[in-house]
Amino acid sequence: MAHPKSRISKQRKRKRRTHKKAAMPTVAICKKTGEPHLYHRAYWHDGAMYYKGQVVIAAAEEEID
């Protein structure tokens, strides 16, 4: 016996998929630097890397000869 080409209609399938959208990422503001960044991510500010308001990698000092 032959099988139908599509058991779920295109319209029904598309109605179901309309709600699958990417959400906007939540942005946090650092209390120390005031820099906006993504939650649980390290970020650079003035040459130093910060994570949870603390310096992880200090800024490199330039040498003047």
N, C-alpha and C positions, 0 to 999 in steps of 0.2 A: 504494500500500500504506500502511496506517495505521501511525503511529509510536506506540510506547509512551509513555504519559503521563510516566513517570519511569524512566529507565534505571538510575539508582542509587537503591536503596531509601532510605527515610527513616532507617531504623535504621543503615545503612552510612554515610550522610552525617553523621549525628549522632555516631557513634563517632569519625569523623575530626576533627570540630570540637571534641571535648571537650578536646583538648590546647592549643587556641588561647586562652591566657589572658594577661592583662597581668601582667608581672613587677613585683615591688615595686621602687621606685626605690632606688638605693644612696645612703645618707646618709653624709656625711663630717663629721668633727668638726674644727673649726678649732683649730690648735695655739696660736694667739695668744689668741683670745677664748673658746674652748671651746663655741662656738655650733654646733649641728648645722645642716647645709645640704646642698643637692643638689650633686653634683659639677658642675663647669664652670658654676656659676651664682653671680652676685654676691648678697650678702645684707646686710641691715641689722642693725646691732647698736649700741645706745646712740646712735642718730641718725646714725651714720656708715655708709657703704657699704663693704664689704670684698670683695675678690676675691683669691684665692690668698694670704690672710693679710696683704694690704696694703690700706691705706685708699685707696679710689678717689675717694670724695666725702666730705670732712670734715664733721663735725657742725656744724650752724649754731648760732652762739652767740646767745643771747637778749639783747636790749638792754633794760636797765632804766632808765627815765627818772625 
